[in-house]
Amino acid sequence: MKLQDKVAIVTGATSGMGRATAVLFAKEGAKVVVTGRNEKRAQEVVDQIKAAGGEAMYVLGDAANLAFCEEIVAKTVEAYGTVDVLVNNAGMLSMSTLQDVSIEEWKNVFDVNVTAALRLAQLVAPIMKAKGKGVIVNIASVASFAAHHGFAAYISSKHAMAGLSKSMAWELGPEVRVNAIAPGCIHTAMVDSIGGVDVLQFMVDGCPMKRVGQPEDIATVALFLATDDSSFIDGQVIKVDGGFEV
Ligand SMILES: NC(=O)c1ccc[n+]([C@@H]2O[C@H](COP(=O)([O-])OP(=O)(O)OC[C@H]3O[C@@H](n4cnc5c(N)ncnc54)[C@H](OP(=O)(O)O)[C@@H]3O)[C@@H](O)[C@H]2O)c1
């Protein structure tokens, strides 16, 4: 198993690609800490992992609250003794235009999509550096590379996530390897919230693979980046988008 005896925190693992990543990591032997706000879905993920013979727990809270980040790391260390892998996946969408986005919404998007990742990295890096090894995988987006009309805060936050990932690689290495995944259209609740079938068809038409991505398409890349299979890959923002807009 590729993550035997490793301890992994996966934020936003109550749904979508975070859930798929948590389930895959547990299957590969990791003890997984699932985070999110929805207790019912968090319990379902933990139950699914345990039913398959894995080990997991959940910590609930709002990623916009920095005290929650501290609670995640404290409870992980209390339960499992260390942190080997952090996947900063929790994220929220914002569909306001530049003109209409309120400063409150802008700040909330950055708190959830960027600042929580920074804070969690600050908290786990000393643990990883002390043990001489650790991995951080950040979930960015194809919106880290390009903009479209009407998603100003989200796109800006995902551009920031790409820059933050590169800064993390520089400042947390050589012990801690940091990379980001930039998903294209992945069929999750987030994409469904944009507009359902029409949006999915637009994404399928714009991609040479002619299909929408599934959460497992991201989980397998997160696993690759979390293990020594990717031991010389650092500071990269890797598109996993079926070739969208190539
Ligand atoms: N789907 C795509 O096509 C796509 C493309 C590019 C990038 N992404 C990125 O991929 C990541 C995962 O998204 P997804 O598509 O899998 O969406 P999803 O199914 O909606 O999952 C989002 C996850 O983030 C958690 N979350 C959201 N806001 C939170 C908050 N304020 N505090 C704590 N947890 C919060 C949710 O947990 P609760 O509901 O339990 O709070 C949920 O577990 C996000 O960073 C997203 O921006 C998605």
The ligand as an ORCA input file, in Angstrom:
! r2SCAN-3c Opt
* xyz 0 1
  N     -15.478     20.667     -9.515
  C     -14.672     21.301    -10.338
  O     -14.877     21.282    -11.555
  C     -13.484     22.058     -9.819
  C     -12.581     22.580    -10.757
  C     -11.436     23.221    -10.299
  C     -11.201     23.317     -8.947
  N     -12.094     22.824     -8.043
  C     -11.756     22.918     -6.617
  O     -11.778     21.623     -6.063
  C     -12.010     21.703     -4.658
  C     -13.094     20.710     -4.274
  O     -14.306     21.081     -4.893
  P     -15.407     20.035     -5.391
  O     -15.642     20.309     -6.806
  O     -15.060     18.680     -4.956
  O     -16.667     20.640     -4.638
  P     -17.690     20.075     -3.542
  O     -18.145     18.720     -3.897
  O     -18.672     21.168     -3.399
  O     -16.780     19.980     -2.226
  C     -16.320     21.123     -1.560
  C     -15.780     20.685     -0.227
  O     -15.246     21.849      0.443
  C     -15.844     21.955      1.716
  N     -16.046     23.357      2.060
  C     -16.567     24.326      1.276
  N     -16.643     25.477      1.954
  C     -16.161     25.225      3.197
  C     -15.996     26.006      4.360
  N     -16.333     27.303      4.402
  N     -15.486     25.425      5.465
  C     -15.149     24.105      5.462
  N     -15.281     23.309      4.383
  C     -15.792     23.871      3.262
  C     -17.179     21.227      1.610
  O     -17.535     20.729      2.894
  P     -18.969     21.005      3.608
  O     -19.990     21.061      2.528
  O     -19.116     19.837      4.542
  O     -18.751     22.281      4.330
  C     -16.848     20.084      0.668
  O     -16.332     18.991      1.391
  C     -12.345     23.160     -4.389
  O     -11.200     23.825     -3.899
  C     -12.709     23.694     -5.764
  O     -12.516     25.075     -5.862
  C     -13.245     22.201     -8.457
*
